[in-house]
Amino acid sequence: MPRLILASGSAVRARLLQNAGLKFDVIASSVDENDIKNTQRRASVEDLAMILARAKAAEVAAKYPDALTIGADQILECDGRRFDKPKDRAEAASHLRAFRGRPHRLITACVVYRGAEEIWRHTAIPKLSMWAFDDAFIDAYLTEAGDKVLTSVGAYLLEGLGVHLFERIEGDYFSVLGLPLLPLLSFLRLKGLRLA
């Protein structure tokens, strides 16, 4: 198994790989996501998520050509509108008001690069539905969850208190968290992944 690199600063993605028993290095890319989003305004949300995942992996893989470099990204779409990570608590509350009582899609793209070559890619699109909570619930949730919600594109952390926001989730749980872990592990087994 070649060296494995996660080209992401996401603590949740790193924890998923760690919990799966993988040995890997975290080398976060310095790709300017906002610049890519601005230049790719006409791209579909599926394409944009993949473009971002590729950019992250390609940047890090260029420095470590013998390693397998994982890049991933997520974009949330609700009623045809794209949402980014909230900048502050007020924006998190605004996002949650937009999501409550209706379904949204969480497009999760993941790639693996070896040097300049993309050798694997996968897109998962879980559909999540929040119940029709009121503003008081949003305030209580944000107070209890704190600034951690600002690290999540949907202002929720499903593996924690965010689970209280939902009435239904269709699709892969790991992809909701930011990494399509089962398909990724399947690919890595083909590349020689073995558990100690």
C-alpha positions as CSV (number, residue, x, y, z in Angstrom):
1,M,0.0,0.0,0.0
2,P,1.5,3.3,-1.0
3,R,1.6,6.3,1.3
4,L,-1.9,7.7,1.8
5,I,-2.6,11.5,2.1
6,L,-5.8,13.3,3.0
7,A,-5.7,16.6,1.2
8,S,-8.2,18.2,3.6
9,G,-8.2,19.9,6.9
10,S,-11.6,18.4,7.9
11,A,-11.3,16.8,11.3
12,V,-14.4,14.7,10.6
13,R,-12.9,13.2,7.4
14,A,-9.7,12.5,9.2
15,R,-11.6,10.8,12.1
16,L,-13.5,8.6,9.6
17,L,-10.2,7.4,8.1
18,Q,-8.6,7.0,11.5
19,N,-11.6,5.0,12.8
20,A,-11.4,2.7,9.8
21,G,-7.8,1.9,10.9
22,L,-6.0,3.6,8.0
23,K,-2.6,5.1,8.3
24,F,-2.4,8.4,6.5
25,D,-1.0,11.9,6.7
26,V,-3.1,15.1,6.6
27,I,-1.8,17.7,4.3
28,A,-4.5,20.2,3.7
29,S,-4.5,21.9,0.3
30,S,-4.3,25.7,0.0
31,V,-6.8,25.9,-2.9
32,D,-8.9,29.0,-2.8
33,E,-12.4,27.5,-2.8
34,N,-14.1,30.9,-3.2
35,D,-12.0,31.7,-6.3
36,I,-13.0,28.4,-7.9
37,K,-16.7,28.9,-7.0
38,N,-16.6,32.4,-8.5
39,T,-15.0,31.2,-11.7
40,Q,-17.3,28.1,-12.0
41,R,-20.6,29.9,-11.4
42,R,-22.4,28.1,-14.3
43,A,-21.2,24.6,-13.2
44,S,-23.9,22.3,-11.8
45,V,-23.5,21.6,-8.1
46,E,-22.4,18.0,-8.9
47,D,-19.7,19.3,-11.2
48,L,-18.6,22.0,-8.8
49,A,-18.2,19.6,-5.9
50,M,-16.0,17.4,-8.1
51,I,-14.0,20.3,-9.5
52,L,-13.2,21.4,-5.9
53,A,-12.3,17.8,-4.8
54,R,-10.0,17.5,-7.8
55,A,-8.3,20.8,-7.2
56,K,-7.5,19.9,-3.6
57,A,-6.2,16.5,-4.5
58,A,-4.2,17.6,-7.5
59,E,-2.5,20.4,-5.6
60,V,-1.2,18.1,-2.9
61,A,-0.5,15.1,-5.2
62,A,1.8,17.2,-7.3
63,K,4.1,17.5,-4.3
64,Y,3.9,13.8,-3.3
65,P,3.6,12.0,-6.7
66,D,4.2,8.5,-5.3
67,A,1.4,8.8,-2.7
68,L,-2.4,8.2,-3.0
69,T,-3.9,11.6,-2.3
70,I,-7.6,11.8,-1.3
71,G,-9.5,15.0,-2.1
72,A,-13.1,15.6,-1.1
73,D,-15.7,18.4,-1.1
74,Q,-19.4,18.9,-0.3
75,I,-22.0,21.3,-1.6
76,L,-25.5,21.6,-0.2
77,E,-28.4,22.4,-2.5
78,C,-31.9,23.3,-1.3
79,D,-34.7,24.5,-3.6
80,G,-32.2,25.1,-6.4
81,R,-30.0,27.3,-4.2
82,R,-26.4,26.5,-3.3
83,F,-25.3,27.0,0.3
84,D,-21.8,27.4,1.7
85,K,-20.5,27.1,5.2
86,P,-22.1,29.8,7.4
87,K,-19.8,32.7,8.3
88,D,-21.4,33.3,11.7
89,R,-24.2,32.3,13.9
90,A,-26.7,34.6,12.3
91,E,-26.1,33.1,8.9
92,A,-26.3,29.6,10.4
93,A,-29.7,30.4,11.7
94,S,-30.7,31.8,8.3
95,H,-29.6,28.6,6.7
96,L,-31.5,26.4,9.1
97,R,-34.7,28.4,8.5
98,A,-34.2,27.8,4.8
99,F,-33.8,24.0,5.3
100,R,-36.5,23.3,7.9
101,G,-39.5,21.4,6.8
102,R,-38.1,20.6,3.4
103,P,-35.5,18.3,1.8
104,H,-32.1,19.2,0.6
105,R,-29.3,17.4,-1.2
106,L,-25.8,17.1,0.0
107,I,-23.4,16.5,-2.9
108,T,-20.3,14.8,-1.7
109,A,-17.5,14.3,-4.2
110,C,-14.3,12.4,-3.6
111,V,-11.3,11.6,-5.8
112,V,-7.9,9.8,-5.4
113,Y,-4.9,11.1,-7.3
114,R,-1.5,9.5,-7.8
115,G,0.8,12.3,-9.0
116,A,-1.0,14.2,-11.9
117,E,-3.4,11.3,-12.6
118,E,-6.9,11.0,-11.2
119,I,-7.2,7.2,-10.6
120,W,-10.6,7.1,-8.8
121,R,-13.6,9.3,-8.3
122,H,-17.0,9.0,-6.7
123,T,-20.0,11.2,-6.1
124,A,-22.7,10.5,-3.5
125,I,-25.9,12.6,-3.1
126,P,-27.7,11.9,0.1
127,K,-31.1,13.6,0.5
128,L,-31.9,14.9,4.0
129,S,-35.1,16.3,5.4
130,M,-35.4,18.4,8.5
131,W,-38.5,18.6,10.5
132,A,-40.4,22.0,10.7
133,F,-38.8,23.3,13.9
134,D,-39.5,26.9,15.1
135,D,-37.0,29.7,15.6
136,A,-36.8,29.0,19.4
137,F,-35.5,25.5,18.5
138,I,-32.9,27.0,16.2
139,D,-31.7,29.4,18.9
140,A,-31.5,26.6,21.5
141,Y,-29.7,24.3,19.0
142,L,-27.1,26.9,18.0
143,T,-26.5,27.9,21.7
144,E,-25.9,24.3,22.6
145,A,-23.9,23.3,19.5
146,G,-21.7,26.5,19.5
147,D,-19.3,27.6,16.8
148,K,-18.7,24.0,15.6
149,V,-21.7,24.4,13.3
150,L,-19.7,26.9,11.3
151,T,-17.4,24.1,10.1
152,S,-20.4,22.3,8.4
153,V,-21.9,23.3,5.1
154,G,-25.4,22.8,6.5
155,A,-24.7,24.3,9.9
156,Y,-25.2,20.8,11.4
157,L,-23.0,18.1,12.7
158,L,-25.0,14.9,12.1
159,E,-22.6,12.9,14.3
160,G,-23.6,15.1,17.3
161,L,-26.4,17.4,18.2
162,G,-27.3,18.0,14.6
163,V,-29.1,14.7,14.5
164,H,-32.0,16.4,16.3
165,L,-32.7,18.5,13.2
166,F,-33.7,15.6,11.0
167,E,-36.7,13.5,10.4
168,R,-35.3,11.5,7.5
169,I,-32.0,10.8,5.7
170,E,-31.8,8.9,2.5
171,G,-28.4,7.8,1.4
172,D,-25.0,7.0,2.8
173,Y,-24.3,8.2,6.4
174,F,-20.5,8.5,5.8
175,S,-21.2,10.7,2.7
176,V,-23.3,13.1,4.9
177,L,-20.2,13.4,7.2
178,G,-18.0,14.3,4.2
179,L,-16.5,11.1,2.8
180,P,-18.0,8.2,0.9
181,L,-16.1,5.8,3.1
182,L,-17.4,2.4,1.8
183,P,-16.6,3.0,-1.9
184,L,-13.3,4.6,-1.0
185,L,-12.3,1.6,1.1
186,S,-13.3,-0.7,-1.7
187,F,-11.0,1.1,-4.0
188,L,-8.1,1.2,-1.5
189,R,-8.4,-2.6,-1.1
190,L,-7.7,-2.9,-4.8
191,K,-4.6,-0.8,-4.2
192,G,-3.3,-3.1,-1.5
193,L,-5.0,-1.8,1.7
194,R,-4.7,-4.4,4.5
195,L,-5.6,-4.0,8.1
196,A,-2.8,-4.9,10.5
